[in-house]
Amino acid sequence: MARPRATSETEVRSERQETMVINMGPQHPSTHGVLRLVLELDGEYVVGCRPVLGYLHTGIEKNTEYRTWQQGVTFVTRADYLSPFFNELGYCLAVERLLGIEAPPRAQVIRVMTCELNRIASHLVWLATTGLEIGAISMMLYGFREREVILSIFEMITGLRMNHAYIRVGGLSMDLPDGASERIRQFLGVMPGRIAEYEELLSGNPIWRQRTVGVGHLSAGQLLEIGVTGPVLRAAGLTWDLRKEEPYSGYEAYEFDIPTRTASDCFARYEVRVEEMRQSLRIVEQCLDRLEPGPVMIEDPKVRWPAQLEVGPDGIGNSDAYVKHIMEESMEALINHFKMVTQGFKVPAGEVYQAVESPRGELGYYVVSNGGLRPYRCHIRGPSFVNLQAVPAMIEGALVADVVASVASLDPVMGDADR
């Protein structure tokens, strides 16, 4: 039997007149990151909430304005540290639009493939940590187990598990190494069964359902008013997904569905994210089938990243053939290498807003160029920042215990919010 819950602030205040103000966070347990919630409580009921952000401010936006266009990738990839490829893609697409260029077809397919693998990895972290926070401890172990497989694939492809700087303006830093496609196909064969195990563990679990069904409800209208996007909005019945609505990187050519639910509670958001993992597996399989030989960086020497990188036993570095070329064979190539690495390229004056569909919703990059070697302005629309506006409306009138599940259902990444 469902426990009784207050439905409005008026009902709560009618029972007791004295309230208590407490700080919930900032710490990782319960608040899903370094988020501080100033809660006003009447007993165990929440009558007011004020989210406080800024505990993970990194100055990423400002730092990009003091680096070359290509160097900006190494900063933005660290904003949403659970989905770095999406930050790299959004930034590079914005700069490429200002330049009037497109990455080669093979690079675009690999970009989509790495992003969809990253979407699965991000949702796995959400499922694992949300399970831990509301009592499903086994789910934390299983979620991180599968994420480790994906991170090992990323390490094979880019040389790094996180914060890869793999997507570059004009393409990719390097091509897929030998054996990468086979390793990804092996993962595709295992992962559908693991997702089914998650559902078997949680979907019918009475404790999981009691902690999530009917908790953190917001109507579609309320979500739209405050600009919430991503799985939270789709769990309210709206099929808004930028991969379908405003396609980029060739997403219009892939076959996949947009999962939705109508309950708009924590359980519906769980169902949407689980189904999104399945759809991402479909997209990755299509990417593998579409991989054709070809370059992964544009040919224009005035823009392209000159170094020919590869993953070696000690990490990422210039290939031996490229080092021999610039050091022994071509003085012009050496001069171009140093010029592009130290000075970079100029981007025509203008401004552009480019959005991609990250695991948390609309991740947008507003990039302004004054015609120089560095961005004049680089502003990130972090979906975590916008979505956190929903917290007060979600939890006012709810029990303190439901605050944890409600905040977790938004899947905020505080680096994405504070950046």
C-alpha positions in Angstrom: 0.0 0.0 0.0 1.4 3.4 -1.0 2.3 5.6 1.9 0.3 8.9 2.5 1.9 12.0 1.0 1.2 15.7 1.4 0.1 17.2 -1.9 0.6 20.9 -1.3 2.5 23.3 0.8 -0.7 24.5 2.3 -1.6 21.1 3.6 1.8 20.7 5.2 1.7 24.0 6.9 -1.8 23.4 8.2 -0.5 20.5 10.3 2.5 22.2 11.9 3.6 25.8 12.1 7.3 25.4 12.9 9.8 24.6 10.1 13.4 23.7 10.0 16.0 24.8 7.4 18.8 22.3 6.7 21.5 21.9 4.1 21.4 18.7 2.0 24.8 18.5 0.3 27.1 19.5 -1.2 28.4 15.9 -1.3 28.2 13.0 -3.7 25.9 10.7 -1.6 22.2 11.6 -2.0 22.7 14.8 -4.1 24.1 13.0 -7.1 27.2 15.3 -7.1 28.3 18.4 -5.4 24.8 20.0 -5.4 23.6 21.9 -2.3 19.9 21.9 -1.6 18.7 24.3 1.1 15.6 22.5 2.3 12.8 23.9 4.5 11.2 21.0 6.3 8.0 20.6 8.3 8.7 17.3 10.0 9.7 14.9 7.2 7.9 17.0 4.5 9.6 19.5 2.2 7.9 22.9 2.1 10.6 24.7 0.3 13.8 24.1 -1.6 16.6 26.3 -3.0 19.3 24.6 -5.2 22.7 26.1 -4.8 25.3 25.5 -7.5 28.8 26.5 -8.2 30.9 24.1 -6.1 32.5 22.6 -9.2 33.1 25.7 -11.2 36.1 25.1 -13.5 36.1 28.2 -15.8 36.0 26.1 -18.9 34.1 28.6 -20.9 36.5 31.4 -20.1 39.6 29.2 -20.6 38.5 28.4 -24.2 38.7 32.1 -25.0 42.5 32.1 -24.2 43.3 29.0 -26.3 43.4 28.3 -30.0 40.2 26.9 -31.7 41.6 23.4 -31.7 42.9 23.6 -28.1 39.3 24.4 -27.0 38.4 20.7 -27.4 40.6 19.7 -24.5 38.6 22.0 -22.2 35.1 21.4 -23.3 35.5 17.6 -23.1 35.9 18.0 -19.3 32.6 19.9 -18.8 30.2 17.0 -18.7 32.8 14.4 -17.7 30.3 11.5 -18.0 29.7 12.3 -21.7 32.8 13.9 -23.0 32.3 13.0 -26.7 29.1 15.0 -26.8 30.9 18.1 -25.6 33.6 17.6 -28.2 31.1 17.1 -30.9 28.9 20.1 -30.1 31.9 22.4 -30.0 33.5 21.1 -33.2 30.3 21.2 -35.1 29.9 24.8 -34.1 33.4 25.8 -35.2 33.0 23.8 -38.4 29.8 25.7 -39.3 31.7 29.0 -38.8 34.5 27.6 -41.1 32.0 26.3 -43.6 33.5 22.8 -43.6 32.3 19.2 -42.9 34.2 16.3 -41.5 34.8 13.4 -43.9 32.1 10.7 -44.0 34.1 8.1 -42.1 34.8 10.6 -39.4 31.1 11.4 -39.1 30.2 7.7 -38.7 32.8 7.2 -36.0 31.6 10.3 -34.2 28.1 9.0 -34.1 29.3 5.5 -32.9 31.5 6.9 -30.1 28.7 9.2 -29.0 26.1 6.4 -28.8 28.5 4.2 -26.9 29.1 7.2 -24.6 25.3 7.5 -24.1 25.1 3.9 -22.9 28.0 4.5 -20.6 26.4 7.6 -19.1 23.1 5.9 -18.6 24.9 3.1 -16.9 26.4 5.5 -14.4 23.0 7.0 -13.8 21.4 3.6 -13.3 24.2 2.4 -11.0 24.4 5.5 -8.8 20.6 5.9 -8.6 20.3 2.3 -7.5 23.0 2.9 -4.9 21.3 6.0 -3.6 17.9 4.4 -3.1 19.0 1.0 -1.9 19.6 -1.2 -5.0 23.3 -1.7 -4.2 23.7 -4.7 -6.6 22.7 -2.4 -9.5 25.7 -0.2 -8.8 28.0 -3.2 -9.2 26.4 -4.3 -12.5 26.2 -0.9 -14.0 29.9 -0.1 -13.5 30.8 -3.6 -14.7 29.4 -2.9 -18.1 30.7 0.7 -18.2 34.2 -0.6 -17.7 33.8 -2.6 -20.9 32.9 0.6 -22.8 35.7 2.6 -21.2 38.2 0.0 -22.3 36.9 0.3 -25.8 37.3 4.1 -25.6 40.9 3.6 -24.3 41.6 1.3 -27.2 40.3 3.9 -29.7 41.5 7.2 -28.2 44.2 6.2 -25.7 42.1 7.5 -22.8 39.2 6.3 -20.8 37.7 9.8 -20.3 38.2 13.4 -21.5 39.5 12.1 -24.8 39.9 15.2 -27.1 39.3 12.6 -29.9 36.8 14.6 -32.0 38.7 17.5 -33.5 37.7 20.5 -35.7 37.6 18.9 -39.2 37.4 15.3 -38.1 39.1 13.0 -35.6 42.5 12.9 -34.0 43.1 9.4 -35.5 41.4 6.5 -37.1 40.1 3.4 -35.4 42.9 0.9 -34.5 42.9 -2.6 -35.7 40.5 -4.8 -33.9 38.2 -2.0 -32.6 35.3 -3.0 -34.8 35.4 -6.6 -33.6 35.6 -5.6 -30.0 32.6 -3.3 -30.4 30.6 -6.1 -32.1 31.5 -8.4 -29.2 30.0 -5.8 -26.8 26.9 -5.5 -28.9 26.4 -9.3 -28.6 26.6 -9.2 -24.8 24.9 -5.9 -23.8 21.2 -6.7 -24.8 21.2 -9.5 -22.3 22.6 -7.4 -19.6 19.9 -4.7 -20.1 17.3 -7.4 -19.8 18.9 -8.4 -16.5 18.6 -4.9 -15.2 14.9 -4.8 -15.9 14.4 -8.2 -14.3 16.2 -6.9 -11.2 14.4 -3.6 -10.9 11.2 -3.2 -13.0 9.0 -5.5 -10.9 10.9 -5.0 -7.6 8.4 -3.7 -5.0 11.0 -1.6 -3.2 12.2 0.0 -6.4 8.7 0.7 -7.5 7.7 2.2 -4.2 10.7 4.5 -4.3 10.1 5.7 -7.9 6.4 5.3 -9.0 4.6 8.5 -8.5 7.7 10.2 -7.1 9.0 13.5 -8.6 6.1 14.0 -10.9 6.0 17.1 -13.1 3.6 17.7 -16.0 4.8 18.2 -19.6 3.7 21.8 -19.4 5.7 22.5 -16.3 8.8 20.9 -17.9 8.4 23.0 -21.0 8.0 26.2 -19.0 11.4 25.8 -17.4 13.2 24.4 -20.5 13.8 20.8 -19.4 15.0 18.5 -22.2 16.2 14.9 -22.6 14.9 11.8 -21.0 13.0 13.7 -18.3 11.0 15.5 -21.0 10.4 12.3 -23.0 9.2 10.6 -19.9 6.4 13.1 -19.9 5.2 12.0 -23.3 7.0 14.4 -25.6 9.2 12.9 -28.4 11.6 15.8 -28.6 15.0 14.5 -29.6 17.5 16.7 -31.5 18.8 13.6 -33.4 15.3 13.5 -35.0 14.2 17.1 -34.8 17.4 18.9 -35.9 19.6 16.1 -37.2 23.4 16.5 -37.3 26.3 14.2 -38.2 24.1 12.2 -40.5 21.6 11.0 -37.8 18.8 11.4 -40.3 20.1 8.3 -42.1 20.0 6.0 -39.0 17.0 4.0 -38.0 16.1 4.2 -34.3 13.1 5.0 -32.1 12.6 7.7 -29.5 11.4 6.0 -26.3 8.7 7.9 -24.4 6.4 7.4 -21.4 3.6 9.4 -20.0 3.8 9.0 -16.2 6.5 11.7 -15.9 7.8 10.3 -12.6 11.1 8.7 -11.5 10.0 5.2 -12.7 9.1 6.6 -16.2 12.5 8.2 -16.5 14.1 4.9 -15.6 12.2 3.2 -18.3 13.1 5.8 -20.9 16.8 5.6 -20.2 16.9 1.8 -20.2 15.1 1.8 -23.6 17.5 4.5 -24.9 20.4 2.1 -24.2 18.8 -0.4 -26.6 18.3 2.2 -29.3 21.9 3.3 -29.0 23.0 -0.3 -29.5 20.9 -0.3 -32.8 22.7 2.9 -33.9 26.2 1.6 -33.1 25.5 -1.6 -35.1 24.4 0.5 -38.1 27.6 2.6 -37.7 29.8 -0.5 -37.9 27.9 -1.6 -41.1 28.5 1.8 -42.6 32.2 2.2 -42.0 33.9 2.7 -45.3 37.7 3.3 -45.9 38.6 6.9 -46.1 40.2 9.8 -44.3 39.1 10.9 -40.8 40.4 14.5 -41.1 39.8 17.1 -43.8 42.6 17.7 -46.3 42.9 21.5 -46.1 46.4 22.0 -44.6 45.3 25.5 -43.3 42.8 23.9 -40.9 43.5 20.3 -40.4 45.4 19.0 -37.3 48.8 18.1 -38.9 50.0 15.4 -36.5 49.3 11.8 -37.4 48.6 10.3 -34.0 48.4 6.7 -32.9 47.8 4.8 -29.6 51.0 3.1 -28.5 52.0 1.2 -25.4 52.7 4.4 -23.5 49.6 6.3 -24.6 48.9 8.7 -27.5 51.7 10.1 -29.6 52.9 11.0 -33.1 53.4 8.0 -35.3 57.0 7.1 -36.2 56.3 7.7 -39.8 55.1 11.2 -39.2 58.1 12.0 -36.9 60.4 10.8 -39.6 58.6 12.9 -42.2 58.7 16.2 -40.4 62.2 15.7 -38.9 64.0 14.2 -41.9 62.0 14.6 -45.1 60.2 17.9 -45.2 61.1 21.3 -43.7 57.8 22.7 -44.9 55.9 20.0 -43.1 57.8 20.8 -39.9 57.1 24.5 -40.2 53.4 23.8 -40.8 53.3 21.5 -37.8 54.7 24.1 -35.4 52.5 26.8 -36.9 49.3 24.8 -36.6 50.1 23.5 -33.1 51.3 26.8 -31.5 49.2 29.4 -33.5 46.3 27.5 -35.0 44.0 28.8 -37.7 41.7 31.8 -38.1 37.9 31.4 -38.1 35.8 33.9 -40.1 33.9 36.4 -37.9 30.4 35.3 -37.0 28.3 33.5 -34.4 26.6 30.2 -34.3 24.5 28.1 -31.9 24.9 24.3 -32.3 23.1 21.8 -30.2 23.4 18.1 -29.8 21.3 15.5 -27.9 23.4 14.5 -24.9 22.4 11.9 -22.4 20.9 14.7 -20.3 19.2 16.7 -23.0 20.0 19.6 -25.2 23.7 20.4 -25.0 24.3 23.7 -26.9 27.3 25.6 -27.9 27.0 29.3 -28.6 30.4 30.2 -30.3 31.4 33.7 -31.4 34.4 34.5 -33.6 35.8 38.0 -34.3 38.0 36.6 -37.1 40.9 35.7 -34.9 42.9 32.7 -33.8 40.8 32.1 -30.6 37.1 32.1 -29.8 35.8 35.5 -28.8 33.0 33.8 -26.7 32.2 30.2 -26.1 29.0 29.7 -24.0 27.7 26.2 -23.1 24.1 25.5 -22.6 24.5 22.7 -20.1 21.3 20.6 -19.8 22.1 19.7 -16.2 22.0 23.4 -15.3 18.7 24.0 -16.9 17.1 20.7 -15.7 18.0 21.4 -12.1 15.4 24.2 -12.2 12.8 21.4 -11.9 14.0 20.3 -8.4 11.9 22.7 -6.3 8.7 22.0 -8.1 9.4 18.2 -8.0 10.0 17.9 -4.2 7.8 20.6 -2.5 5.3 18.7 -0.5 7.2 15.4 -0.8 9.0 13.4 1.9 12.7 14.0 2.5 13.3 10.4 1.3 11.8 11.3 -2.0 14.2 14.2 -2.6 17.0 11.7 -3.3 15.1 9.8 -5.9 13.8 13.0 -7.5 17.2 14.7 -7.9 18.7 11.5 -9.2 16.0 11.1 -11.8 17.3 14.3 -13.4 20.7 12.8 -13.8 22.6 16.1 -13.2 26.4 16.2 -13.8 27.6 19.1 -11.8 30.6 19.8 -14.1 28.0 20.3 -16.8 26.0 22.7 -14.6 28.9 24.8 -13.2 31.5 24.4 -16.1 
